[in-house]
């Protein structure tokens, strides 16, 4: 039996669920939000569509703890890296390298955030970084964090989010 790419890539990544790629995820309708709230997930609601707050409380390590019950947006989302592997533009081995590089960058940033007193993992990574960068003091650590965040954002856009443009 052929192993699915989502089993080999997504379960080693989790960036779409851990607050790295997104701060929140738009849900299709209120009924879906109610069902997810019953499962213990944090939902933000206003006059617009309900939002699933990231990092997702259902994420256990790098795997979804409510996988059979995950929302429709999670069922249909495929990052650019997964799409590139599916179409043969990136090898599975290279995809694993991209994931490992991103996870190493995130670990470095989390370490810097902890040293800056911003260890609250309940906030999306960008929000934690923004808060830490606004604080006075620890200029050298903030400079490292700013550089690390910039490098990670470039990698996220280039590897995980930006769609490929047409070839010239």
Backbone torsions as a table, in degrees:
resi	resn	phi	psi	omega
1	UNK	NA	133.9	-179.0
2	UNK	-74.5	133.8	177.7
3	UNK	-77.4	134.4	178.7
4	UNK	-74.1	143.7	178.9
5	UNK	-59.0	-36.0	179.3
6	UNK	-63.7	-30.0	177.7
7	UNK	-72.5	-32.0	-176.8
8	UNK	-94.3	-28.3	-178.3
9	UNK	-101.1	-56.7	-173.2
10	UNK	-61.1	-37.8	-178.1
11	UNK	-75.6	-5.6	174.0
12	UNK	-105.8	-3.1	-172.8
13	UNK	-111.9	-84.2	179.3
14	UNK	77.6	9.3	-177.2
15	UNK	-65.1	-24.6	178.4
16	UNK	-75.5	-13.6	-177.1
17	UNK	-113.5	-19.3	-170.8
18	UNK	-93.4	9.3	178.7
19	UNK	89.6	6.1	178.8
20	UNK	-84.6	-51.1	-177.7
21	UNK	-81.6	-36.4	-173.3
22	UNK	-135.6	147.8	174.9
23	UNK	-89.9	-27.4	175.4
24	UNK	-157.5	164.2	-177.7
25	UNK	-127.5	127.8	-179.5
26	UNK	-74.6	129.6	179.2
27	UNK	-94.0	157.6	-174.0
28	UNK	-69.6	-39.3	-174.8
29	UNK	-162.5	169.0	-177.3
30	UNK	-62.1	-35.9	-179.6
31	UNK	-62.5	-38.8	177.6
32	UNK	-65.5	-40.8	178.3
33	UNK	-62.8	-43.4	179.3
34	UNK	-61.4	-43.3	179.0
35	UNK	-62.0	-42.1	-179.4
36	UNK	-70.1	-36.7	176.0
37	UNK	-61.8	-38.8	178.0
38	UNK	-63.9	-25.4	177.2
39	UNK	-85.7	-0.3	176.7
40	UNK	94.8	13.5	-179.7
41	UNK	-91.9	149.1	-179.1
42	UNK	-85.5	125.8	-179.5
43	UNK	-121.3	135.1	172.5
44	UNK	-103.8	132.3	179.6
45	UNK	-131.9	140.0	170.3
46	UNK	-143.2	-148.9	-179.6
47	UNK	-72.3	-18.2	-179.2
48	UNK	-89.2	-168.0	177.7
49	UNK	-65.1	146.1	177.1
50	UNK	-66.0	150.7	-177.1
51	UNK	-121.7	134.9	172.6
52	UNK	-86.9	117.8	-176.3
53	UNK	-71.9	139.2	177.2
54	UNK	-110.8	149.7	-2.7
55	UNK	-63.5	143.3	-176.5
56	UNK	-71.8	129.3	-179.4
57	UNK	-66.6	-16.4	179.8
58	UNK	-82.3	-10.7	-179.0
59	UNK	-73.1	120.8	179.2
60	UNK	-116.6	103.0	-172.1
61	UNK	69.6	-112.4	177.7
62	UNK	-116.9	11.9	-176.5
63	UNK	-120.9	150.4	178.9
64	UNK	-78.0	124.9	179.2
65	UNK	-79.5	-9.5	178.1
66	UNK	-125.4	31.7	-172.0
67	UNK	-44.6	-47.9	180.0
68	UNK	-67.4	-17.5	-175.9
69	UNK	-113.2	10.6	-176.5
70	UNK	-64.0	154.9	-177.9
71	UNK	-69.3	163.0	-178.4
72	UNK	-58.0	-39.0	-180.0
73	UNK	-62.2	-33.4	178.2
74	UNK	-74.7	-34.0	178.5
75	UNK	-65.6	-33.9	-173.4
76	UNK	-99.4	-17.0	-177.2
77	UNK	-69.0	133.0	170.7
78	UNK	-134.3	121.6	178.6
79	UNK	-68.5	166.2	179.9
80	UNK	-60.2	-38.7	-178.9
81	UNK	-60.8	-46.2	178.2
82	UNK	-61.6	-42.9	178.1
83	UNK	-62.0	-41.1	-179.8
84	UNK	-65.1	-37.6	177.7
85	UNK	-68.5	-44.0	179.2
86	UNK	-56.0	-40.5	-176.5
87	UNK	-90.6	-0.5	176.2
88	UNK	87.4	6.3	179.5
89	UNK	-74.4	-24.7	179.3
90	UNK	-134.1	136.2	177.8
91	UNK	-74.4	156.7	177.4
92	UNK	-61.8	-38.4	178.2
93	UNK	-61.6	-44.2	179.2
94	UNK	-66.3	-36.6	177.5
95	UNK	-61.4	-42.7	177.1
96	UNK	-61.1	-37.8	177.2
97	UNK	-63.7	-44.1	177.7
98	UNK	-59.6	-44.4	179.9
99	UNK	-63.2	-45.0	179.2
100	UNK	-61.6	-41.7	178.4
101	UNK	-62.9	-44.6	179.3
102	UNK	-63.1	-44.7	-180.0
103	UNK	-64.0	-36.2	176.6
104	UNK	-66.1	-41.8	177.6
105	UNK	-62.7	-42.0	179.6
106	UNK	-65.2	-41.3	178.1
107	UNK	-61.7	-41.2	177.6
108	UNK	-62.6	-44.0	179.7
109	UNK	-64.9	-41.1	178.8
110	UNK	-63.2	-37.5	177.1
111	UNK	-63.6	-45.2	176.9
112	UNK	-61.8	-43.1	178.9
113	UNK	-61.8	-40.4	177.1
114	UNK	-62.2	-42.6	178.9
115	UNK	-65.5	-27.8	178.6
116	UNK	-89.5	5.0	178.1
117	UNK	78.2	22.8	179.7
118	UNK	-118.6	54.8	-176.0
119	UNK	-88.3	6.8	-177.5
120	UNK	-69.7	99.5	-176.3
121	UNK	-74.1	-1.4	178.9
122	UNK	-79.1	-12.0	178.7
123	UNK	-98.0	148.8	173.8
124	UNK	-59.3	150.3	-175.0
125	UNK	-55.3	-46.0	-179.1
126	UNK	-61.2	-39.4	178.9
127	UNK	-65.3	-42.8	178.2
128	UNK	-61.0	-42.8	179.5
129	UNK	-64.8	-45.0	-179.9
130	UNK	-59.0	-44.3	178.3
131	UNK	-62.8	-43.8	-179.4
132	UNK	-65.3	-36.6	-178.6
133	UNK	-72.8	-20.2	177.9
134	UNK	-81.2	-21.0	-177.9
135	UNK	-70.4	147.4	174.6
136	UNK	-82.4	160.2	177.9
137	UNK	85.1	171.0	178.9
138	UNK	49.6	50.9	-175.3
139	UNK	-59.6	-40.7	-178.6
140	UNK	-65.2	-41.8	178.7
141	UNK	-66.6	-40.5	179.0
142	UNK	-65.2	-37.5	177.6
143	UNK	-63.8	-44.4	177.2
144	UNK	-61.0	-43.3	179.8
145	UNK	-63.0	-44.3	179.3
146	UNK	-59.4	-44.6	179.4
147	UNK	-65.8	-43.3	-179.7
148	UNK	-64.5	-41.2	179.2
149	UNK	-65.3	-41.8	179.0
150	UNK	-61.9	-45.1	179.6
151	UNK	-64.0	-42.5	179.3
152	UNK	-65.5	-42.1	178.9
153	UNK	-61.6	-39.9	176.2
154	UNK	-61.7	-44.4	179.8
155	UNK	-64.9	-43.5	179.9
156	UNK	-59.6	-46.8	179.4
157	UNK	-64.4	-45.7	-175.4
158	UNK	-71.1	-34.5	-171.7
159	UNK	-105.1	-40.1	-169.0
160	UNK	-106.8	-26.0	-171.9
161	UNK	-118.3	-47.6	-174.4
162	UNK	-63.1	135.8	175.0
163	UNK	-78.2	146.8	176.1
164	UNK	-72.0	137.2	176.1
165	UNK	-82.9	170.2	178.4
166	UNK	-65.7	146.5	178.8
167	UNK	-73.5	138.4	178.0
168	UNK	-81.7	NA	NA
